[in-house]
Amino acid sequence: AHPNTIRKVLKKNEINSRVARMKPYLMPRHIVNRKVFAKEHLNWTLDQWKEVIWTDESSFELGKPSGKQLVWRKLDEAFNQDCTGSTFKSGRSSVMVWGAIAYGKKSELVVMDKNRRTATDFVDQVYDGPLLQFMTEFIDPILMEDGAPIHRAKVSNDWRDEHELQKLVWPAQSPDLNPIENLWSTMKRAVYKKYQSSDTVDVLIKNIREAWENLSMKEVNTLVESMPNRVKKLSKNKGKGIDY
């Protein structure tokens, strides 16, 4: 068949070429663990979610991200696993930062020292600094962080035990459940909008800090308020990707 004939048939069935939404690749075990998480937290109230300290690290590179993957899909299939591109962790980064949010709160942003990347360094730079200070604003905080090696290290576990900090059991490959991920996206748009080819790492750091400070508390609160709906969608979608 001629390509134009195929295009007409696809268009008639409302299937068009679109940019693939990038989502972490979900293996069967990831989907199972996400289903368990949804089941265990489906009845959590918004007040319970407000006690969670949402944390994450993110990398910013000099320059703008490039490369978009096209897929053929219907309008409502944007987040179907067959229609999304898979993101894989990369070691490339210019600046790594750590931040935390909660309902009505935002921590100090930490720019990680590129020469101090061990778990002990992480405890020194993050746990003993901004996180410890942030915890004083809660009665009974619950820490959310992903399964990165620095979070699972003995020194990190010992610190949390010493400070009696409860940790949320978090399913791997689940940035769509973490509201702070949406803030990273907002920040990266702001940072890369200012990008100039002559920018140095120092300029990049300045722009990152400015983008963090400019995040509104209204946006933070709206994202935290989305948690009950995220979990409902995760349950309905049986552990597969959701549109966040």
Sequence and secondary structure as in RCSB ss.txt:
>XXXX:A:sequence
AHPNTIRKVLKKNEINSRVARMKPYLMPRHIVNRKVFAKEHLNWTLDQWKEVIWTDESSFELGKPSGKQLVWRKL
DEAFNQDCTGSTFKSGRSSVMVWGAIAYGKKSELVVMDKNRRTATDFVDQVYDGPLLQFMTEFIDPILMEDGAPI
HRAKVSNDWRDEHELQKLVWPAQSPDLNPIENLWSTMKRAVYKKYQSSDTVDVLIKNIREAWENLSMKEVNTLVE
SMPNRVKKLSKNKGKGIDY
>XXXX:A:secstr
  HHHHHHHHHHTTEEEEE EEEE   HHHHHHHHHHHHHHTT  HHHHTTEEEEEEEEE SS      EEEEEG
GGTTSGGGEEEE   S  SEEEEEEEETTEE   EE  TT  SHHHHIIIIIIIIIHHHHTT SS EEE    HH
HHSHHHHHHHHHTT EE    SS GGG THHHHHHHHHHHHHHT  TT  HHHHHHHHHHHHHT  HHHHHHHHH
THHHHHHHHHHTTTS    
